[in-house]
Amino acid sequence: MKARYIILPLLCVCMAVAAQDNSKHHHIEDSTDVFFRHLNLNEVTVTGVTGDTKLKHATAPVSIVTPQILKATASTNIIDAIAHQPGVSQLTTGGSISKPIIRGLGYNRVVVMSEGVRQEGQQWGDEHGVEVDGSSVGSVEILKGPASLMYGSDAMAGVVILHAQPTLAEGELKGNISTEYQTNNGLFNYSLQMAGNQKGVVWDARYSDKMAHAYKNKYDGYVPGSQFRERAGRLMLGLNKGWGHSRLTLTAYHLTPGIVEGERDAETGELDHEDGWTGHQYSKTLPFQQVKHYKVVWDNSLNLSSGYLKAIIGYQQNRRQEFEEEMDEYELYFKLHTLTYDLRYVTNEFNGWKLSTGIGGMYQKSGNEGEEYLIPDYRLFDFGFYATATKSLGDNWTLNGGLRYDHRRLEVSPCPSKERGITELSLNSPLLLEGAGEAFARHFNGVTGSIGAVCNINEHFNLRLNLARGFRTPNMSELASNGVHEGSLRYEIGNQDLKAEYSMQADLGLEFTSQYVSAQLSLFANRIDNYIFTHRLADEIEEGYLTYAYTQSDARLLGFEAGVDLHPVHSVHFSNTFSFVDAQQMHAEPGTKYLPFTPAPKWASELKWELFHHSHTTVNHHHTTDAAHRSVLNNLYIAAGLDCYLKQSHIYSADDTETATPGYALLNLSAGTDIQVKGKKIAEFYITADNLLNKAYQNHLSRLKYADENVVTGRRGVYNMGRNITFKLVVPISM
């Protein structure tokens, strides 16, 4: 069904429905509006450090993505929605798959937390995204660098914490209906949510559905295989009482993304596609993936006189299938089971001190049930324990530090080559290390820590210092992969002798806030021992696929994020941010000096004008102005933005592992408003035009950049999405 036939009726319905304004939130949501206008950022509470902490007291660099920003941002998945933040990028494969990159580091170096547990779903793969419904995310915290001690191995680059919508206050029953349409790929999305709190019994239910046909750009036209379908459901049941809370959450996520192969006609240079394919169809075509992710989380918190005790247990099952030749016969099938546990105790503040300690870990079992084989079956067990302390010295200084110990054991099963269809060529290739395909076990131990300080110099200046040591064990793909990776268009070879990575990162941050100017500067220097990465080999194991092998070396990363927001008058904001990272391999030869797939320097600028803003127009306020009652529009804004990506010529050029990427600029326009009747908000409406000038470009972190060359034009790879206009409508429901 065409999206416009659903959006327009919903708009008519919402205009007739009286719904109260959802204005009561807690934690991050309490400061949504003031944060969005940069007026009172230091009152925001973050949870990714040692318990609930005011942002102005956090020694680690933290970015907040508020509910308002998420709703006003056009995206195709949740990582796409947060990739505009300073220091954050995304590794993409088509429109539905994005992986977070923080300060030049990604894959298993970034932990994604959802529903209070770490998201585990084959994140080692280029074309394996984050299996979370973006509609269910209320706000996001982004911790940059190995500064959080609560997450253990894999949190070397940072942590992305996806917060669900907060539970409602006693006696409330609320929900919302949202729908979205994007013009470029015909993306249609709707989400239905209802939540309540009756005498401490809380519940929250949501169902979301999203579909998109192939996206298009000026050079490639419609890109075969870029269509996808996504369905998700969430149900939370629990108790909120004076003693604490106990909540059980169940989620189901189904994604069916196509696989963009990038193969072209030898004469015309056009992308190959099935006979009769038009680009407008939503149905799946070969090859494609089928991803199913199920999660059960039991979250408990007990309030004590001296603090609180928190226990979270989670179980996840990830099923990932690849269909290449037949619609009903999969070639690759990974099934991953993950059990996580986390027990922590956080004290109340006493004499300026706040202490926390915890233990956590996970058990994993991964198996192959397909005909083809990429990584072996394995079992993983790890645990870690930590302790942190925070000390406030008057109103100006806050000190923070802690230690953590981690242990991880991997048991790898032998590669059953005959049964899985792997050829003797691949197992006996001279490119592979001796012992490839055999069973082995590895043990890893790591001690990490951090120490930092925040100085609130005065009401305008904050100074942050932090020194942290990170730790990451090699993942299964890095240790033992051996096969064709269809989604990334290459053959991958692991190395079971890889060592664990260790990092030492220093952060220095300075913030200035005044009535008319807000500015931030964050510098970092990161030294990583045994950095693991892939490089291309000149020889090919399987014809038609480039061969990449894992190796490691010492590396160092230097960079910064800088931002300034000018608001000379209350309703006008001119914001600018710049992100830069320089990632180099230590003592390397020319051509291998720079680490592969480092984000290009990025400058983002936005001029925003808030035309109407009646801050007191809520249904529970008895003193609403007459002007607010008469106004149909509230919180109306228009904005123009420019995203400039500079040329990335710092590349790992040996063996044509990667190529330089030209610079480009994207012009964006956006607008949004609340729609109200008699001072009551009945809907929110947003419109966003991304890449307004229909610029043809390739992001340096796009995997499709290395697809086949167009013999007619000489251009290599597939280009990113062209002009895209998004319409989004949110209708709140309150009873």
N, C-alpha and C positions, 0 to 999 in steps of 0.2 A: 504494500500500500504506500502511495506517495506520502511523504512526511507532511506536506502542506495541507493535506486533507485531514490530518489529525491536529496539527498545531492550531489552525484557524478555529475549529470547533472548541478546542480547549480554551482559547483566548476568549471566546464568547461565554463559555461556562464560567471562567474565572471572574469575568466582569459582573456576573450575576450572583456570585457566591460571596458572602460576607465572612471573612476569615480574620482572626486576630493576628496581630504582629507577634512573631516569635522573637521576643526581645530579652528573655531571661536565659542566660547561659552562665557557665562558670569556667574557671581556669582561663584558657586562652580566649574563649568566646566572650568573657566579660569585657575584654578590651578590643573587640573586633573593630568597632567604629573609630575609636581614638587611634588604634594602631594604623588603620588604613589612612588616616590623615596625619600620622607621624606626630601626634600631640603628647602622648603619654606612654611611650613604649616601655619604660622601665617598670610599669605596673603589671606587665604581662608575666604570668607564671609559666615556667617550663617544667617538664617532668622527666626529661631525658638525662638529667644529671642525678645527684643524690637526693631523690625524692622531689617534692614540690619546691622550686626555688625561683625567686624573683630574677628576671632576666638580667637586671643590673648587678646581681651578685654572682652570675655564672662566669667562671674563669674560662671555659671553653667557648669558642666561637659558635653561635647558634643563630639559625635563621628561622623565622616563623612565617608560615603561609596560612593566613586566616581564612575562615569560611567565606568571607566576602570576596577575597581574592580568588579562591577556587571557583566560586560561582561566576565570577566575571571573566574567567579565563577560558578561551576556546582550546580544546585538546581532544585527542583521540584515546588517551589512557591517562592514568593517574601520574605516571612519571613525566609524561609530556606536559602535564599541568604545572609541575613544579620546576621544570628545566629552565625557566626564565630567571630563577634566583641567582644572585651573584655566586660564582664559584661552583655552580651546579650545571652539568651538561647531561646529555643522554646519547647512548649508543643505540641506533635505530636500525631496524630491518622492516621496511614498509611502515604502514600506518598504525598497526595494532601492537607492535612489539617495541618496547623501549626499556633500557637498562640505565639506572642512575650512575653518573660519573661525578665524583666529588673531588675537586682540585686535581684532576687528571688521573684519578684512580677509580677503578670500577670492578665489575664482576664480583668475585667473592671477597673483595676488600671493602664492600659496602654491605652493612646489615640493614635489611628492611624489616621494621617491626609493624605488625598488624594484629589487632585484637589483643595486644599485650605480649605476643610471642613472635619470634623471628620467623619470617616467611621463608619456607624451604620448598623450592620447586625447580630443581635442575638449573639454578642460576649461573652455572658455569658456562652455559652455551650462549653464543652470540644471539641466536634467534629465540631465546627463552626469556620471556618478559616476566613481569610481576603480576601474579594471579590474584589481583584485588580489584573489586568493583569500585571505580572512582566515585560513584554516586553515594557510596556508604562512608566516604571519608569526610569527616567534619573539619579537620585542620591538620597541619603537618608541622613537625619539628625536624630540622635538619642540623645534626651535629657534625661539624667539620673537623676532621683529624682524629687521631686515636686518643681522644680526651675523655671518653666515657669508659669507666671500668666495669659497667654492669653487663656488657655484651660479649666479652671474650674474643676468641679467635674470629677473624673475618671482619672485625670492626676497625681495621687499620685505617681506612680512608674516612670513615664516619658512619653515621647511623641516620636512616630516614625513618621517622616514627609517624605512622599513619594513625591518627586518632579518630575513633568513631564519633558519631554525634553524642553529646553528653546526655545522661539520663535526665528525665524531666523532674520538676519539683512535685511535691505531694499534691495529688488531686488533679493534675493536668492530663489532658488527652489531646495530643497534637499529631500532625502528620504533614505531608506535602506530596504534591504531584508535580513532577518536572518532565519537560520534554525538550528536545534539541534537534536541530536540523543543520547540516553543513552542505553547502552547495557543491563543493569540489568532488567529493566522493559519495555524495548522497547519504551521508551518515544520518541515521535516524536513531534517536535514543529516547527512551522514556523510563521513568523510575517512580514507583509507588511506595510510600513509607507511612507507617502509623506507629505511634509509641504512646505509652501511658505510664502513670504511677498512681496506684490506688492503695493507700495505706501501706506504702513501702514495698508493694509488689510491683516491680518494674518490668516492662516488656518493650520490645522494639522489633518490628517486622518490616522487611523491605524486599521488593522484587524489581529487578532491572533488566532491560532488554536493549541491545544495541546491534545495529547492522550497518554495513557500509559496502558499497560496490568499489571497484577499482578507482584509485585516485588518478589525477592527470596532471601533466605539466606541459609547458610550451614545446619542449624538445621531443618527449617520448609519447605524447598523447596519453591515452589510458594505459596504465601499467598492469599487465596480466598478473594475477596472483596476489594483488594487494588488497583484495576484498576480504572481509572478515565478518564473523557473527559472534556476539558475546551475550551470554545470559548469566545472571547471578541472583542468588537469594541469601538473605540473612535473617536469623531469628535469635533474639536475645531474651532470656527469661531470668529473673533474679529477685533478690531482696535487698533493699536499702533500709538499714535500721541504725539506731544509735550506736550499736556495737560495731558497725562496719557494713560490709556488703558481701554478697555471694551471687555470682552471675554465671550462667551457662550460655555460651554463644555457639551457634552452628552456622556455618557458611558453606555455600556451594557455588562454584565458579566454572563455567564452561566457555571455552574460547575455540573457535574454528577459524584460524587464519590461513589464508593462502600462502604459498611459498613463491616468492618472486625469483625466478631462475635467471632472468635477464638475457636469455638466449635470443639471438636476432637472425632474421633472414639474411642469407649470404649475399643477396642481390639488392634488396631494398633497404636493408638496415633496420627495418621495423622489428619491434619485439614480437617473438613468436607467441601464438595463442591457438586455442582450439578452434576448429571450424564452427562458424556461427556465433562466436563470442563477440559481444558488442561493447563491453566495458561498463554497461549500465546494469548488468545483472547482479543480483545479490547472492545467487546460488554458488556453492563451492565448485571449484574446478581443480583437476589434478595439476600438480601435486599440492597437498595441503596438510596441515597438522590438525590434530584433535587433542585439546588440552582440557583435562578435568581435574579440578583441585577441590578437595573437601577438607574442612577444618572444624574441630571441636575444641573449645577453650573453656576451662573452668577457672574463673578469676575470683579470688577470695581476699578480703582485707579485714583485719581485726584491729579495732581501736583499743589501745592500751593506755594506761595512765601516763606512761613515759614515752609513748610514740605509737607506731602501728606496725603490725606484722602482715606481710603480703605473700600470698602463695598463688602461683599460676601454673596450671598443667595444661598442655596442649597436645593434640594429636592431629597430624596432617597426612593426607594421602594425595600424591600427585601422579596422575596418569598422563603420559605424553606419547601420542602415536603419530607416525608419519605415513601418509598414503602417497604412493608414487605412481603405480601402474593401474591399480584397480580401486574403485570407490569403496569397496567393502573388504579390502585386504591390506592390512598395514605391513610395512616392511620394518620400521623401527617402533619399539614399544618399551618405554621406560616406566617402571612402577616404583615409586619411592614412598616409603613409610617413614615418618618422623615423629618421635615422641620427645617433647621438651618439658623441662621443669625449671621453676625459678622460685626460690624462697628467699625473702629479704626482710630485714628489720631496720627501720628508720626511727631514730629518736626524735622527740620534740627538741626545740632549741633550749639549751640551759647554759647560763653564763656565757652566752655567745657561741657555744659549741653545738654542732649538729653532727651526729655519727650515723653511719649505716654500715651494714654488713650483709652478705648474702652468699648463696651457693646456687649454682644452676648448671645445666648441661643438656645434652640431647643424645638420643639413640636413633640411628638411621639404618634402614635396610633397603637396598636398591637392587632391582632385578630386571633382566631383559626377557621379554616375551615375544619379541619380533624375530623375523628371519635375518635381518641385518644386525650388525653389532658395532657399536662405537666405543662405549666404555664397559668394563667388566662388571659383574655383580660384586657388591661389596657390603660390608657392615662397618658402621662407624659408632664409636662410643666416646663421648668426651664429658668432662666436668671441669668446673672452675669455682673458686671461691675468692671473695674480695672483701676489703674493708676500706672505707673512706672517712675523712673527717673534714668538717668545715668550721672555720673559726672567724667570727666577726669581731673586728677591733674597732669599736665605736661605730660611727656612722659612715666612715670613709673607707675602711679597709676590710676586705674579705679574703681569707686564705683557704685554699682547698688542696687536698692531696689524698693519695690512696695507693694501694698495692693490690695486685691480682695474680693468682697462679692458675694455669690451665694445663690440662693433660688431654691428649687426643690419641685414640688408637684406631687404625684402619686395617681391616682384614679384607684382602682382595681375592676373589675366586679366579681360577684359571679360565682362560678364554677358550670356550668350546667351539673351535673354528669349524670343524666339520658340520656340527649341528646348526651353527649360525650362518653358514654360507660364506665365511670369510676364506679367501683364497690363500693357498700356500705362499703365493707371491708376496702378499702383504705381511704375513707373519715372518717370512724368511728374508725380507728385503734388507739389503745392507744398510738402508737408511735407519732401520730400527735398532735400538739398543739390544744387547744380548739379554736373553731372558724375557723378552716381550711375549705376552700371552700367558705367562706362568703365574701361579699363585704367589702372593707375597704379603707381608704385613709390615706396617710402619708405626712407630711411636713418636709422638712429638710432645715436648714440654716447653712451656713458656712462662716467664715472669715479666709482668708489665706493671707500669705505674704512671702516675702523673702528679705534678705539683703546679699550682698556679695561684695567682693573686689578682684581685680587682681593686683598683683605687678609684673611688668616687671623688675626684679632685674637688669638684664643686657641683652645683646643680646643673651645670652645662657640660662638664667634661667627665668622661669615664676612661680609665686606662686599664687594659687587660694584658696579663702575661701568663703564658702556660707552656710547660715542657712535659711531653708525654712520650712514652715508649709503647709501640704497638707490636702485635704478633699475629701471624697468619700462617696456617699450615697449607701445603699444596692441596688442591681439590682433586677429585678423581679424574677429571679430564686431563689435568696437567700431568698427573702421574702415569696414567695408563690408557689414554685414548688411542684408538687405532682403527680408523675407518673414515668413510665419506661423511661429511657433515653437510647434508643437502641444503639446509637453510643458510649456511655461510659460504656455500659454493666452494668448499675446499676439503682436502684430505688432511686429517690431524694426527700427529704422532706425539704421544706422551713420553715422559721420562721419569721412571720410578725412582731415580736417585736424587730427585730434587730435594733441597733442604727447605726448612721453614724460613719465612721472611721475618725480619725484625726491622723496626723503624724507630727513628728518634726525630720528633718534630717539635719545633719551637714556634710559638704563635705570639704575635704582638698586635694588639688592637687599640685603636683610639677612636672615641665617639664624642661628637659635639652635638648638642641639642639646644635650640633656642626657639623663640617665637616665630622667627622667619627662616631659619636655616637648620637643617639636620644633615650631619656629615659623618661618614664612617670610613676608617682605613684599617684593613686587616692584612698583616704581613705574615708569611709562613716560610719556613725552611724545613725540608724533610729529607733525611738520609735513610735509605732503605738498603739493608744487607740482603743479598740473595733474591733480588727482585726477579719475578718470573714473568716471562712474556713469550709470545710466539714470533717466529721469523720464518720467512719463506725459503724453501730449498729449491735449488735449480732443477733437480730431478723430479720426476713424477712417478708416484706409485700406481695411480689409476688414471688412465687417459681421460682428459677433459676436466680434471680437477687439479688446481694448484695444491702443492704440498706444503704444509706448515708444521714446524716442530717446536716444542717447548724447550726453552733454555732459561738460564738465569745469570744475573750479574749484579754487582752493586750499582746503585742509582742514587741520584739526588734530584729533588724537585724544589724549585723556588717559585714564589709567586705572591700575588696579592689580590684583594678585592677592595675597590674604592667606590664610594657612593656619596652623592650630595643631592639633597632635596630642598629646593628653594620654594617658599610659599610666601611671597611678598604681601599677598592678601589672603584672607581666610579661604577663599573658594578656588584659588589657583595654585597648582603644584607643578613644578618643573623638576623632574627627577632624572638623574644620570647615574649609571653604575658601570664600572669597568672591571673585568676579570682577566687575569693573566696567569699562566703557569708555564714554566720552562722545565722540562723533564729530560734529564740526560743520564746516559750510561757512563759510569766512571771508567776512566782509562781505556776508552774505546777508540777504534780506528775510524777514519772518515767513512761516512755512510752508515755507521752503526752508532754514532754519537748520541742521537736523540731517541728516546723511547717511542715505540710506535703508538699511534692512536692517542695522541695528546690533543686536547681541545684547543681550537684556535682562540686567540685573544678576542674578547667580546665586549662591545660597548652597547649598552641599551639606554635609550633616552625616551622619556614620555612627558608630554605636556597635557595636563588634565585640568578641566574646568568643571567645578561643581555648581550647576546652575541653581538648583533648589535643594535646600536641606533644612527640613523642619525637625530638629532633633527631639522634640517632645511630642510628636504625633503618634502616640500609642494608644491602644484601646483602654489601657488601665490608667491613663493620665486624665484627670478631670479639668485640667487647665489648658487644653489644646487651643491654640489661637484660631480666630475666625478664618484667617488666611489659610491655615493648614486644613481646616474643614473644607474650604472651597476648592483647594487644589486637588486635582486628579493625580498629578505627578509629584513624587517626593524622592529625595536623594538622587535627583537627575544629574548625570554627568556625561560629558563627552571627552574623548581623549585621542591624541595622536601619538604614535610611537614609532621609533626607528631602531631596528636591531642591526647593528653593524658587526660583521664577523671579518676580522682581518685575515690576510693571507697567512696560511700555515705552511711554511717552508722548512720548519724544524721537524724533519721526518726521518724515519729509519728506511733509507733508500736502498740498502744492500739487497741484492737479488729481487729488486722491485717489490719489496715487502709492502711499501705504501708509497704514494705519490703526493706531491704538493697539491694544496687546494687553494684556488684563487679566492680573494676576498669578495664579499658581496654585502648588500644592504637590503633590508626588507622593511617596507613601509606598512604600518598597521593603523587602523582606525577602530574605535570602539565607543559604545554608549550604553548606558544602563539607567534604569529607573524603577522605583516602586510605583505601583498603581494602587490608588486608594479611593475609597468611597466614604465620605463623611469622616475623614480622619483615620479610617481603618484600612490597613494594607490588605489587599486581596490578591496581589500578584507581584512578582518581580520579572522584569523583561530586560534581556541583554542582547545586543547585536555587536558582532566583532568581524572586522574584515582584515584577515591576515594576508600578507604578501599582496597588497592591494595592486601593485604594478605588475603582477604576474611574472616576477623575476624567476628565470631558470637558474637553479643553483644546486650544488651538492654540498651537504654538510660534511666536514672532515671526518665525523664519526659515523657516517652512514655506511653500513656494510654493503649496500647496493652500489657504492661508488666503484667497486672492483668487478662488476659484471662485464659481459662481453663488450667489445668495441663496436660501434656503429661504423661499418665500412664505408658508408656514404659520406657521413659528416666527420669521421675521425674522432668523435667523442666516445670516451669509454664510460661504461657503467650506466646506471639508471639515476635520474635526477629526482630531487625531492618534490613535494606537492606544490602546485601552483597556487593561484589566487583562491582563497577559501573564505566564504562568508558564513558566519554561524549565527543562528537565531536560537535563543534559549529562554524558556518560560518556566517559572517556578510559582506554583500556587500553594500557599500555606493553608492548612486546615486546622481549626481549633474548635474544641467542644468544651 
